Amino acid sequence: MTTTPANAASTNPLIQAEDPVRIIKLLADELGARPAQIASAVELLDGGATVPFIARYRKEVTGGLDDTVLRNLEVRLLYVRELESRRHAILVSIDQQGKLTPDLAAQLQQADSKQRLEDLYAPYKPKRRTRAQIAREAGLEPLADAILAERAADPSDLAQAYLNAEAGINDTKGALDGARDILAERYAEDADLLADLRDFLWKQGLLYAKVVEGKETEGANFRDWFDFNEALRTLPSHRILALLRGRQQGVLDLRLGLDEEREALLPHPCVERIARKLNIDADFSASASPRNRWLAEVCRWTWRVKLLTAFESELLSKLREDAETEAIRVFAANLKDLLLAAPAGHKAVMGLDPGIRTGVKVAVIDGTGKMLDTATIYPFEPRRDYEGSIRTLAALATKHKVSLLAIGNGTASRETEKLAGDMMQAFPQLSLTKAIVSEAGASVYSASELAAQEFPDLDVSLRGAVSIARRLQDPLAELVKIEPKAIGVGQYQHDVNQRELARSLDAVVEDCVNAVGVDLNTASVALLSRVSGLNATLARNIVAWRDQNGAFPNRKALKEVSRFGDKTFEQAAGFLRVPNGDNPLDASAVHPEAYPVVERILKKIGADVKQVIGQHDSLKGLSPADFTDERFGLPTVKDIFSELEKPGRDPRPEFKTAQFQEGVNDIKDLHEGMILEGVVTNVANFGAFVDVGVHQDGLVHISALSSKFVDDPRDVVRVGQTVKVKVQEVDVARKRISLTMRLDDHAPLQRRAAEGGARPSGSGNSRGGNRGGAPRQAEPSGAMAAAFAKLKK
């Protein structure tokens, strides 16, 4: 079998070269933009510009395309270019076989998906010897054509003329079987038939799950799926991934089919559809002629042998791809909310990493994140040095003028929070504020090479306390040091395409870092490497320059950094801030290339930049339109005006902390009707998980998020948001807490579900249970169990 390069030259006029205009039009239609906008954005992307740079500093060029559209464009551009490359390769391959006709070429040129292309290519694709190919070699294709052509003939009579002992065709059955194989392959490669059946199955098909015989005990965690079916089109992403995990572990057998009533029909609806679509004289009745009955068998064979298995594989792949795309979308959205959580700001913070026997690890950082002091205290078993621990904390807080306490939310979190509260009560003059901080991924950071470089002489466990403190001070700056997957705000993250997950999460981190901006003189290598146009090498070079020369006095000094060229400066400068530098504009998001515009504005009002920047009324009476030119249009000038009024604006919300209720430290302390304050830790498609301070997240089902209909939970809540919830139901044995944000709700969810006939489905648990594993073995009951059953990581 030979292959042809996608860029192979061809003299056949039917083979068109890649058409950039068609690509642009297709993308414009998909993204709801004008072709000119897409063309400009593609040119910038191809030229090495980053999405944050294009979205922020090239609004005139793209007509104001935002970062969401540009990210989608990045992904779709790759797909469409691969589509064009594949289209060309297929055209060349068929042309080299001498089978490219004007009609086929037109169909290939019009194909708008990879699936359609492959369907059209199937009859011409080089393949291994099939049963149909063997039958053709035995000279049976004329028999297949004769049966189709001669309506009154008996296939057995026609087959007599095609017996061939040398080819192993010794009787009429062998000849007819060969003819059947030829026609079945021909029909199974009919692109229009495939499209029709695919559409029919997608709209009408069900996915059936059965337990593999003998796996009932071993696979008990999946018993919710032992006898399950649901329409393909309504299967949610988390359920698909659960079913596929069960199959991968050898517990579940999955198959595609119609509902039981239609599956029992003779002929099968898909078999009948094949005959009707191809206009075949198939007759499934007992009184049918031998020819029509034989053609009916060909249609049945085509479905059962050639198509059903292929469609099962194809549609399961589609379900997986769609489910992975949705799971990645949810993870990315949650990650964005977490990264853009409110920072406490430049305040001294004491980080507490809770522990029982190993002690509570303590680290103090100053307003810039620099570590000042560490300690380990043992307030709990076995030492129980409670009073001594309070004195140690108070001494550290006094010595370093600490204003915030950051307490990790892991084991012994509430006990440690009580310790901190007792210390604050004993020493009210310290004026401390405490907050619970997610420590997801802190252990990953502590053991990382980056942490070892930052704190080579510090114990791994104490590094975690530093990370917890920094997360409160500036969550974005600290969380960029951790692989996004380790932060843990996704669902089924280990079951999805890891390359696509990493690409999506990296894009989120890049967008968040550049939306906030980075202090050039304090940012870590990890943070700098996420800035538009920079990479790890350039980030290290910036820090090396800073270590050798001191703080950057201005943005221009970046050009003294090794390998920091003009192109890099263009992409990065606007996102790198120099507070208290030579030029006040360097602390803003105004790009250096636009400083001449600022100079014209200052000249107009006769003022110095220091008199204008940060003064809300300084530009009163001026119109941005008066300062546009050929290069800088109205969008950019409006942005400049906004920056002059509020330089270096932080898009993140104002910092505030949730107050967990005193005396509620364990799931056993909860009771129905209790109203609590909590923090949203994760948002899934079926609801939100909320930390109310009992070491086990509770679930607010999507139906309990609001009194109004909620299509997407993220329309109501975001990760990191402080919310008020009411306890609806508590299952201590299973560690399941059902919450509602509809504070006037009375009936527990389980009772309402029984009244409404909700059916449990799915499996899994929140962060306190079998977070990365399969469903729990206990039989779920009610909507609470059904909803809890859906989340797995």
C-alpha positions in Angstrom: 0.0 0.0 0.0 1.4 3.4 -0.9 0.6 6.8 0.5 0.7 10.2 -1.1 1.9 13.3 0.7 -0.8 15.9 1.3 1.1 18.5 -0.6 1.8 16.4 -3.6 1.6 18.3 -6.9 -1.1 17.3 -9.3 -1.8 18.5 -12.9 -5.4 17.3 -12.8 -7.6 20.4 -12.9 -10.2 18.6 -10.7 -7.7 18.8 -7.8 -7.7 22.3 -6.3 -5.0 23.6 -4.1 -5.8 24.6 -0.5 -8.2 27.6 -0.7 -7.5 30.1 2.1 -10.7 32.0 1.1 -12.8 28.9 1.7 -11.1 28.3 5.1 -11.7 31.9 6.2 -15.4 31.8 5.1 -16.0 28.5 6.9 -14.4 29.8 10.1 -16.4 33.1 9.9 -19.7 31.2 9.5 -18.8 28.9 12.5 -17.7 31.7 14.8 -20.3 34.3 13.8 -17.7 36.9 12.6 -17.0 38.7 9.4 -14.5 37.0 7.0 -12.3 40.1 7.2 -12.1 39.8 11.0 -11.2 36.1 10.8 -8.6 36.7 8.0 -6.9 39.4 10.1 -6.8 37.2 13.2 -5.5 34.3 11.3 -2.7 36.4 9.9 -1.7 37.6 13.4 -1.8 34.1 14.8 0.3 32.8 11.9 2.7 35.6 12.6 3.3 34.4 16.1 1.0 36.8 18.0 -0.6 35.4 21.1 -4.3 35.4 21.8 -4.0 37.8 24.8 -2.0 40.2 22.7 -4.4 40.1 19.8 -7.5 40.5 22.1 -6.0 43.4 24.0 -3.8 45.3 21.6 -5.1 44.6 18.1 -8.8 45.4 18.4 -8.8 47.6 15.3 -7.2 44.8 13.2 -9.7 42.1 14.2 -12.7 44.3 14.7 -12.8 43.6 18.4 -12.7 39.8 18.5 -12.5 38.8 22.2 -10.2 36.1 23.7 -13.0 33.5 23.7 -13.6 33.8 20.0 -9.9 33.9 19.3 -9.3 30.7 21.4 -12.1 28.9 19.4 -10.5 30.2 16.2 -7.1 28.7 17.2 -8.7 25.3 17.7 -10.9 25.4 14.6 -8.2 26.7 12.4 -6.1 23.7 13.2 -9.0 21.4 12.4 -9.9 23.0 9.1 -6.4 23.1 7.9 -6.1 19.4 8.7 -9.3 18.9 6.8 -8.0 20.7 3.8 -4.7 18.7 3.9 -6.6 15.5 4.1 -9.0 16.5 1.3 -6.0 17.2 -1.0 -4.4 13.9 -0.1 -7.6 12.0 -0.8 -8.1 13.7 -4.2 -4.5 12.9 -5.2 -4.9 9.3 -4.1 -8.1 8.7 -6.1 -6.6 10.5 -9.1 -3.6 8.2 -9.0 -6.0 5.3 -9.2 -7.5 6.8 -12.3 -11.0 6.9 -10.6 -11.4 10.7 -10.0 -14.5 11.9 -11.8 -15.9 15.4 -11.8 -18.9 14.4 -9.7 -16.7 12.7 -7.1 -14.3 15.6 -7.0 -17.2 18.0 -6.5 -18.5 15.9 -3.6 -15.0 15.8 -2.0 -14.6 19.5 -2.4 -18.0 20.1 -0.7 -17.3 17.8 2.2 -17.4 19.9 5.4 -16.2 17.3 7.9 -13.5 14.7 8.2 -16.2 12.1 8.6 -17.8 13.0 5.3 -14.4 12.9 3.6 -13.6 9.5 4.9 -17.1 8.2 3.9 -16.5 9.3 0.3 -13.0 7.9 0.3 -13.9 4.5 1.7 -14.5 2.7 -1.7 -11.1 3.9 -2.9 -9.1 3.6 0.2 -6.3 0.9 -0.1 -7.3 -1.9 2.2 -6.3 -5.5 3.2 -7.9 -8.4 1.2 -11.5 -8.6 2.3 -14.0 -11.3 1.6 -15.5 -9.1 -1.1 -12.1 -8.7 -2.7 -11.6 -12.5 -2.7 -15.0 -12.9 -4.3 -14.1 -10.4 -7.0 -10.9 -12.2 -7.7 -13.0 -15.4 -8.1 -15.0 -13.6 -10.8 -18.2 -13.1 -8.8 -18.8 -9.4 -9.3 -20.7 -10.0 -12.6 -23.0 -12.3 -10.7 -23.8 -9.6 -8.1 -24.5 -7.1 -10.9 -26.6 -9.7 -12.8 -28.8 -10.4 -9.8 -29.4 -6.6 -9.4 -30.2 -6.2 -13.1 -32.4 -9.2 -13.8 -35.5 -8.7 -11.7 -37.2 -12.0 -12.7 -34.2 -14.2 -12.3 -33.6 -16.7 -9.6 -30.1 -16.0 -8.0 -29.5 -19.8 -7.7 -30.0 -20.3 -11.4 -27.7 -17.3 -12.2 -25.0 -18.7 -9.8 -24.7 -21.9 -11.8 -22.7 -20.1 -14.4 -20.1 -18.8 -11.9 -18.9 -22.0 -10.3 -15.1 -22.1 -10.2 -13.4 -25.0 -8.6 -9.9 -23.4 -8.9 -11.2 -20.4 -6.9 -13.0 -22.6 -4.4 -16.5 -21.8 -5.7 -17.9 -25.4 -5.8 -21.6 -24.8 -5.3 -24.2 -22.1 -5.8 -24.2 -21.3 -2.1 -20.5 -20.4 -2.3 -21.1 -18.2 -5.4 -24.1 -16.4 -3.8 -22.2 -15.8 -0.6 -19.4 -14.2 -2.6 -21.9 -12.0 -4.5 -23.5 -11.1 -1.1 -20.1 -10.0 0.3 -19.4 -7.9 -2.8 -22.8 -6.0 -2.5 -22.6 -5.7 1.2 -19.1 -4.0 1.0 -20.4 -1.8 -1.9 -23.4 -0.7 0.2 -21.3 -0.3 3.4 -19.2 2.2 1.5 -22.0 4.3 0.1 -21.4 7.8 1.7 -25.0 8.9 1.4 -26.3 5.8 3.1 -23.7 6.1 5.9 -24.7 9.7 6.5 -28.4 8.7 6.6 -27.9 5.8 9.0 -25.6 7.8 11.2 -28.1 10.6 11.5 -30.9 8.1 12.2 -29.0 6.3 14.9 -27.8 9.5 16.6 -31.4 10.7 16.8 -33.1 7.4 17.6 -30.4 5.2 19.1 -29.8 4.2 22.7 -26.7 3.1 24.6 -27.2 -0.1 26.5 -25.0 -1.2 29.4 -24.9 -4.7 30.9 -22.7 -6.2 33.4 -20.1 -8.7 32.0 -21.0 -12.1 33.2 -19.0 -13.1 36.3 -18.1 -9.5 37.1 -21.0 -8.8 39.4 -19.0 -8.9 42.6 -15.7 -7.5 41.2 -17.6 -4.6 39.5 -20.0 -3.8 42.3 -18.9 -0.2 42.3 -20.6 0.0 38.8 -23.9 -1.7 39.7 -26.0 1.3 38.9 -25.1 0.5 35.3 -25.6 -3.3 35.3 -28.9 -3.0 33.4 -29.0 0.5 32.0 -30.0 2.3 28.8 -30.4 5.9 27.7 -30.9 7.8 24.4 -27.6 8.8 22.9 -28.6 12.4 22.5 -29.5 12.9 26.1 -26.5 11.2 27.8 -24.6 13.8 29.8 -20.9 13.9 29.6 -20.2 12.6 33.2 -22.4 9.6 32.6 -20.8 8.7 29.3 -17.3 8.8 30.9 -18.6 6.7 33.8 -19.9 4.0 31.4 -16.7 4.1 29.4 -14.7 3.7 32.5 -16.7 0.7 33.4 -16.1 -0.9 30.0 -12.4 -0.1 30.2 -12.2 -1.9 33.5 -13.9 -5.0 32.0 -17.1 -4.7 34.1 -19.6 -3.3 31.6 -20.5 -4.4 28.1 -21.8 -1.5 26.0 -23.8 -1.8 22.8 -25.7 0.5 20.5 -29.3 -0.2 19.5 -32.8 1.1 19.2 -35.5 0.8 21.8 -36.6 -2.7 22.6 -39.8 -2.6 20.7 -38.1 -1.5 17.5 -35.2 -3.9 18.0 -37.7 -6.7 17.9 -39.2 -5.7 14.6 -38.6 -7.9 11.5 -37.1 -6.6 9.5 -34.9 -4.4 11.7 -35.6 -0.7 11.0 -32.0 -0.1 9.9 -32.1 -3.0 7.5 -35.3 -1.7 6.0 -33.8 1.8 5.8 -30.8 0.4 3.8 -33.2 -1.2 1.3 -35.3 2.0 1.0 -32.3 4.4 0.8 -30.6 2.3 -2.0 -33.8 1.6 -3.8 -33.2 -2.2 -3.6 -36.0 -4.6 -4.4 -35.7 -6.3 -1.0 -38.8 -8.2 0.2 -38.8 -9.5 3.7 -42.1 -11.5 3.4 -42.3 -15.2 3.3 -44.0 -15.0 -0.1 -41.2 -12.9 -1.7 -39.5 -14.0 -4.9 -36.1 -15.8 -4.5 -34.3 -12.7 -5.8 -36.0 -10.2 -3.6 -35.7 -12.4 -0.6 -32.0 -12.8 -1.4 -31.6 -9.0 -1.7 -33.3 -8.7 1.7 -30.7 -11.0 3.2 -27.9 -8.8 1.6 -29.4 -5.8 3.3 -29.6 -7.7 6.7 -26.0 -8.9 6.2 -24.8 -5.3 5.4 -26.3 -4.1 8.6 -25.4 -6.9 11.0 -21.9 -7.7 9.6 -20.6 -4.6 8.0 -22.3 -1.6 9.6 -23.5 -2.2 13.1 -20.1 -2.8 14.7 -18.6 0.1 12.8 -21.4 2.5 13.9 -21.1 1.3 17.5 -17.4 2.1 17.5 -17.8 5.4 15.6 -20.7 6.7 17.7 -19.1 5.6 21.0 -16.0 7.5 19.9 -18.2 10.5 19.1 -19.8 10.2 22.6 -16.4 10.1 24.2 -15.1 13.0 22.2 -18.2 15.1 23.1 -18.0 14.1 26.7 -14.3 14.9 26.9 -14.9 18.2 25.3 -17.6 19.1 27.8 -15.5 17.8 30.8 -12.6 19.9 29.6 -14.8 22.9 29.2 -16.1 22.5 32.8 -12.6 22.1 34.1 -11.3 25.1 32.2 -14.2 27.3 33.4 -13.7 26.3 37.1 -9.9 26.8 36.8 -10.5 30.3 35.4 -12.7 31.2 38.4 -10.2 29.8 40.8 -7.3 31.7 39.2 -9.2 34.9 39.2 -10.3 34.6 42.8 -10.0 37.7 44.9 -6.4 38.3 46.2 -5.9 39.5 49.7 -3.2 41.8 48.5 0.2 42.9 49.8 -0.3 41.9 53.4 1.7 39.8 55.8 0.1 36.3 55.9 0.6 33.4 58.2 -0.1 30.0 56.5 -1.2 27.0 58.5 -1.0 23.6 57.0 -3.2 21.5 59.4 -2.1 18.1 60.8 -2.7 15.9 63.8 0.2 13.7 64.8 2.7 15.4 62.5 1.8 18.8 63.8 0.5 22.0 62.2 3.1 23.5 59.9 3.4 27.3 60.1 4.9 29.8 57.6 4.9 33.6 57.6 5.3 35.6 54.4 5.6 39.4 54.0 3.6 41.6 51.6 5.6 40.5 48.6 5.4 36.8 49.3 8.9 36.5 50.8 9.1 33.8 53.5 10.0 35.3 56.8 9.6 32.6 59.4 8.5 29.0 59.9 7.4 26.8 62.8 5.7 23.5 63.7 3.2 23.4 66.5 1.5 20.4 68.1 -1.8 21.4 69.6 -3.5 18.0 69.0 -2.8 14.3 69.8 -0.5 13.0 70.9 1.3 16.1 72.4 -1.8 18.3 73.0 0.3 21.4 73.5 -2.7 23.7 72.9 -1.7 26.7 75.0 1.9 26.5 73.8 0.7 26.5 70.2 -1.4 29.6 70.8 1.6 31.4 72.3 3.8 30.5 69.3 1.3 31.7 66.8 0.7 35.0 68.7 4.5 35.6 68.9 4.9 35.1 65.2 2.0 37.3 64.4 3.3 40.0 66.6 6.9 39.8 65.4 6.0 40.0 61.7 2.9 42.2 62.0 0.7 39.5 60.4 -2.8 40.6 59.4 -4.2 37.4 57.8 -4.3 33.8 58.7 -4.6 31.3 55.8 -5.7 27.8 57.0 -5.5 24.8 54.6 -8.8 22.9 54.2 -7.4 19.4 54.6 -7.4 17.1 57.6 -7.8 18.9 60.9 -8.7 22.1 59.2 -11.6 23.0 61.5 -9.7 22.0 64.6 -6.9 24.3 63.4 -9.3 27.0 62.6 -10.7 26.8 66.2 -7.1 27.0 67.4 -6.6 30.2 65.4 -9.9 31.6 66.6 -8.9 30.9 70.3 -5.6 32.7 69.6 -7.4 35.7 68.1 -9.7 35.8 71.1 -6.8 35.6 73.5 -4.9 38.3 71.7 -7.5 40.7 70.2 -4.9 43.5 69.8 -3.4 41.6 66.8 -6.5 42.4 64.7 -6.2 39.2 62.7 -8.6 37.9 60.0 -8.7 34.1 59.3 -9.7 32.4 56.1 -9.9 28.8 54.9 -7.9 28.2 51.8 -8.0 25.2 49.3 -4.8 23.3 49.5 -5.5 21.2 46.4 -2.2 20.6 44.7 -0.1 22.1 47.5 1.6 18.7 48.0 2.4 18.6 44.3 4.0 22.0 44.5 5.9 21.2 47.8 7.6 18.2 46.1 8.3 20.0 42.8 11.6 21.1 41.4 10.4 24.7 41.4 9.7 24.5 45.2 13.1 23.0 45.7 14.7 25.8 43.8 12.7 28.4 45.8 13.3 26.8 49.2 16.3 24.4 48.9 16.8 24.2 52.7 13.1 24.1 53.7 11.4 20.9 54.7 8.8 19.7 52.1 6.0 19.9 54.6 6.8 23.6 55.5 6.8 24.5 51.8 3.1 23.6 51.8 2.4 26.1 54.5 4.2 28.8 52.4 2.0 27.9 49.4 -1.2 28.1 51.5 -0.2 31.6 52.7 0.7 32.8 49.2 -2.6 31.4 47.8 -4.5 33.8 50.1 -2.3 36.7 49.2 -2.4 36.2 45.4 -4.0 33.0 44.2 -3.1 33.5 40.6 0.7 34.0 41.3 0.8 30.9 43.4 -1.4 28.5 41.5 0.5 29.0 38.2 3.3 27.1 39.9 1.2 23.9 39.9 0.3 21.8 37.0 -3.3 22.8 36.3 -4.6 19.2 36.4 -3.4 18.9 40.0 -5.6 21.8 41.2 -8.6 19.5 41.1 -11.6 21.5 40.0 -12.6 19.1 37.2 -14.6 16.0 36.7 -13.2 12.7 35.2 -10.0 14.6 34.4 -8.0 11.4 34.2 -10.4 9.9 31.7 -10.2 12.6 29.0 -7.7 13.4 26.3 -4.7 14.5 28.3 -3.1 16.5 25.5 -6.3 18.4 24.8 -6.9 18.9 28.5 -3.4 20.4 29.0 -3.8 22.6 25.9 -7.1 24.0 27.2 -5.9 24.5 30.8 -2.7 26.2 29.6 -4.7 28.6 27.5 -6.9 29.4 30.6 -3.8 30.1 32.7 -2.3 32.3 30.0 -5.5 34.3 29.6 -5.8 34.8 33.3 -2.2 35.9 33.9 -2.4 38.4 31.1 -5.8 39.7 32.1 -4.4 40.6 35.5 -0.9 41.7 34.4 2.4 40.8 36.1 4.7 42.9 38.3 8.0 42.7 36.5 10.0 43.2 39.7 8.4 40.6 41.9 7.0 37.9 39.6 8.4 34.4 39.8 9.7 32.4 36.8 6.5 30.4 36.8 4.3 33.5 36.6 6.6 35.3 34.0 6.6 32.2 31.8 2.9 32.5 31.3 3.1 36.1 30.0 2.3 36.7 26.4 5.3 36.1 24.2 7.5 34.6 27.0 8.6 31.1 27.8 10.5 29.5 30.6 13.9 30.5 29.2 13.1 34.1 28.8 11.4 34.1 32.3 14.6 32.8 33.8 16.6 35.4 31.9 14.4 38.2 33.3 14.9 37.0 36.9 18.6 36.6 36.3 18.8 40.2 35.1 16.8 41.3 38.1 19.1 39.4 40.5 22.2 40.9 38.9 21.0 44.5 38.3 18.3 45.1 40.8 14.7 46.1 40.0 13.7 47.1 36.5 13.5 50.9 36.3 11.2 50.8 33.3 9.9 48.6 30.5 12.7 49.7 28.1 15.2 47.8 30.3 13.6 44.6 29.2 15.6 44.9 25.9 18.8 44.5 27.9 17.6 41.0 28.9 19.3 38.2 27.0 17.3 37.0 23.9 14.6 39.6 24.6 14.0 40.9 21.0 11.7 43.4 19.5 9.0 40.8 18.7 9.0 39.5 22.2 8.9 43.1 23.5 5.9 43.8 21.4 4.0 40.7 22.6 4.9 41.0 26.3 5.5 44.6 27.3 1.9 45.6 27.8 1.3 42.8 30.3 4.5 43.5 32.3 4.0 46.2 34.9 6.7 48.4 36.7 5.1 50.0 39.7 7.0 53.0 41.0 9.3 53.1 38.0 10.7 55.9 35.9 7.5 56.2 33.8 4.1 56.0 35.5 2.7 54.5 32.2 4.9 51.4 32.8 2.6 50.5 35.7 -0.5 50.5 33.5 -1.8 48.3 30.7 -1.0 51.0 28.1 1.3 49.4 25.6 4.6 51.3 25.0 3.8 51.4 21.3 0.8 53.7 22.2 2.8 56.1 24.4 2.7 58.7 21.6 -1.1 58.7 21.9 -0.7 59.5 25.6 1.7 62.3 24.8 -0.8 63.9 22.4 -3.5 63.7 25.1 -1.1 65.3 27.7 -0.2 68.0 25.3 -3.8 68.8 24.7 -4.6 69.3 28.4 -1.2 70.8 29.2 -0.4 68.4 32.0 2.3 65.9 33.1 1.5 62.2 33.2 1.9 62.2 37.0 -0.8 64.8 37.2 -3.2 62.8 35.0 -2.7 59.1 35.7 -5.1 57.7 38.3 -7.2 60.9 38.4 -10.7 60.2 37.4 -11.7 63.7 36.3 -8.4 64.5 34.6 -9.7 63.7 31.1 -13.1 65.2 31.6 -14.4 66.9 28.4 -12.0 65.1 26.1 -13.2 62.8 23.3 -11.2 59.6 22.5 -12.2 60.1 18.9 -10.0 63.3 18.7 -6.8 61.2 19.3 -7.2 58.4 16.8 -4.9 58.1 13.9 -4.1 55.6 11.1 -2.5 53.1 13.6 -4.6 53.5 16.7 -8.3 53.5 16.4 -11.1 54.3 18.7 -11.1 51.0 20.7 -7.4 51.4 21.6 -7.8 55.1 22.5 -10.8 54.3 24.7 -8.7 51.6 26.5 -6.0 54.3 27.0 -8.5 56.7 28.5 -9.6 53.9 30.9 -6.1 53.1 31.9 -5.2 56.7 32.6 -8.2 56.9 34.9 -7.6 53.6 36.6 -4.1 52.3 35.8 -3.4 48.6 36.1 -7.0 47.7 36.9 -7.3 44.3 38.5 -10.3 42.4 37.0 -10.5 40.2 40.1 -13.3 40.8 42.7 -12.8 42.4 46.1 -11.3 40.1 48.8 -13.7 38.7 51.4 -13.8 35.5 53.4 -16.5 33.1 54.3 -17.3 32.6 57.9 -17.9 29.0 58.9 -20.4 28.5 61.7 -18.8 27.9 65.1 -19.4 24.5 66.5 -20.0 22.9 63.1 -16.9 21.0 62.5 -18.0 17.5 61.5 -20.7 16.1 59.3 -22.4 14.8 62.5 -22.9 18.4 63.6 -25.2 19.1 60.6 -28.9 18.8 60.8 -31.8 19.4 58.4 -32.8 23.1 58.0 -29.5 24.5 59.2 -28.4 27.6 57.3 -24.7 28.0 56.7 -22.1 30.0 54.9 -19.8 28.1 52.6 -17.4 28.4 49.6 -18.0 26.8 46.2 -15.2 24.4 45.5 -16.3 22.8 42.3 -19.0 23.3 39.7 -20.2 20.4 37.6 -23.0 20.2 35.0 -25.4 18.9 37.5 -24.7 21.3 40.4 -22.1 22.8 42.7 -20.1 21.4 45.6 -19.8 23.7 48.6 -17.4 23.5 51.5 -19.3 24.3 54.8 -16.4 23.5 57.0 -17.0 19.8 57.9 -14.3 18.1 55.8 -16.9 17.0 53.3 -18.3 19.1 50.5 -22.0 19.2 50.2 -23.9 19.2 46.9 -26.3 21.8 45.7 -28.1 20.1 42.9 -28.8 22.2 39.8 -32.5 22.1 40.7 -31.7 23.7 44.1 -29.4 26.5 42.9 -32.2 29.0 42.2 -36.0 29.4 42.3 -35.7 30.0 38.5 -34.8 27.4 35.8 -31.0 26.9 35.6 -29.5 25.6 32.4 -25.8 25.9 33.4 -24.8 26.0 37.1 -22.1 28.5 36.3 -24.8 31.0 35.4 -25.5 31.1 39.2 -22.3 30.1 41.0 -18.5 30.1 40.4 -15.6 28.4 42.1 -14.4 30.4 45.1 -17.7 32.2 45.5 -19.1 32.6 49.1 -22.7 31.4 49.3 -25.4 30.8 51.8 -26.9 27.3 51.8 -29.5 25.3 53.8 -28.9 21.7 54.8 -31.6 19.5 53.1 -30.4 16.0 53.9 -27.4 14.4 55.6 -26.2 10.8 55.1 -23.5 10.3 57.6 -22.8 6.7 56.6 -22.1 7.7 53.0 -20.7 11.1 53.9 -23.2 12.8 51.6 -24.6 16.3 52.3 -27.5 17.7 50.3 -27.7 21.5 50.3 -30.0 24.1 48.7 -29.5 27.7 47.9 -33.2 28.2 47.9 -33.4 29.1 51.6 -37.2 28.7 51.7 -37.0 25.0 50.7 -38.5 22.7 53.3 -38.9 19.1 51.9 -35.7 17.2 51.7 -34.6 16.4 48.1 -35.0 12.7 48.6 -38.7 13.2 49.6 -39.3 15.5 46.6 -37.6 13.1 44.3 -39.9 10.3 45.4 -42.9 12.4 44.7 -41.5 13.4 41.3 -40.3 10.0 40.3 -36.6 10.9 39.9 -34.5 8.0 38.8 -31.0 7.6 40.3 -28.2 7.4 37.7 -24.5 7.9 37.7 -21.9 7.3 40.3 -19.2 8.9 42.3 -18.7 11.3 45.2 -17.4 14.7 46.3 -13.9 15.5 47.6 -14.2 13.7 50.9 -15.1 10.3 49.5 -13.8 8.1 46.7 -12.9 11.1 44.6 -10.8 9.4 42.0 -12.6 6.1 41.9 -15.8 4.3 40.9 -19.3 4.6 42.3 -20.0 3.6 45.9 -21.4 0.1 46.5 -24.4 1.2 48.5 -27.6 1.4 46.6 -28.4 5.1 45.9 -31.8 6.4 46.9 -33.6 9.7 45.9 -32.3 12.6 44.0 -29.6 13.4 46.4 -27.9 10.0 45.9 -28.5 10.3 42.2 -26.8 13.6 42.0 -23.9 12.7 44.2 -23.5 9.6 42.1 -22.5 11.7 39.1 -19.2 13.3 40.1 -15.9 11.4 39.8 -12.4 12.6 39.1 
